Amino acid sequence: MYAIYGPYVLLAAVAVALLVAVNRDLISTIQFRIMMIAAAVLALAWTVFLGAVWQEYG
């Protein structure tokens, strides 16, 4: 049941990381952009996966 909250926890972590990055001027680095894009893709993929499983077993 806790797996449903995964994308929201990841989104909160991304928001905190974004605040830290803006305050420390890291937003322009390629590493940070890759990390944010990867987190967003992971959250989206996890949401799609949970939606498919929910439809099948729900």
BELWO-V443020 format. One record per residue. N is the residue number from 1. RES is the residue in three letters. PHI is phi in radians with two decimals (none if undefined). OMEGA is omega in whole degrees, 0 to 359 (none if undefined). Layout:
n = [N,N]
res = [RES,RES]
phi = [PHI,PHI]
omega = [OMEGA,OMEGA]
This chain:
n = [1,2,3,4,5,6,7,8,9,10,11,12,13,14,15,16,17,18,19,20,21,22,23,24,25,26,27,28,29,30,31,32,33,34,35,36,37,38,39,40,41,42,43,44,45,46,47,48,49,50,51,52,53,54,55,56,57,58]
res = [MET,TYR,ALA,ILE,TYR,GLY,PRO,TYR,VAL,LEU,LEU,ALA,ALA,VAL,ALA,VAL,ALA,LEU,LEU,VAL,ALA,VAL,ASN,ARG,ASP,LEU,ILE,SER,THR,ILE,GLN,PHE,ARG,ILE,MET,MET,ILE,ALA,ALA,ALA,VAL,LEU,ALA,LEU,ALA,TRP,THR,VAL,PHE,LEU,GLY,ALA,VAL,TRP,GLN,GLU,TYR,GLY]
phi = [none,-1.19,-1.13,-1.13,-1.49,-0.93,-1.08,-1.26,-1.14,-1.11,-1.11,-1.12,-1.11,-1.15,-1.11,-1.14,-1.10,-1.14,-1.10,-1.13,-1.13,-1.17,-1.19,-1.77,1.04,-1.73,-1.11,-1.53,-1.39,-1.15,-1.02,-1.16,-1.11,-1.09,-1.11,-1.17,-1.13,-1.11,-1.13,-1.15,-1.13,-1.10,-1.10,-1.16,-1.10,-1.14,-1.13,-1.12,-1.07,-1.13,-1.11,-1.20,-1.17,-1.07,-1.14,-1.30,-1.84,-1.51]
omega = [181,181,180,183,183,180,180,176,178,178,177,178,178,179,178,179,179,178,179,182,179,180,181,179,177,188,183,182,180,180,182,179,178,180,181,179,179,178,179,178,178,179,179,180,179,178,178,179,179,177,179,180,180,179,184,186,186,none]
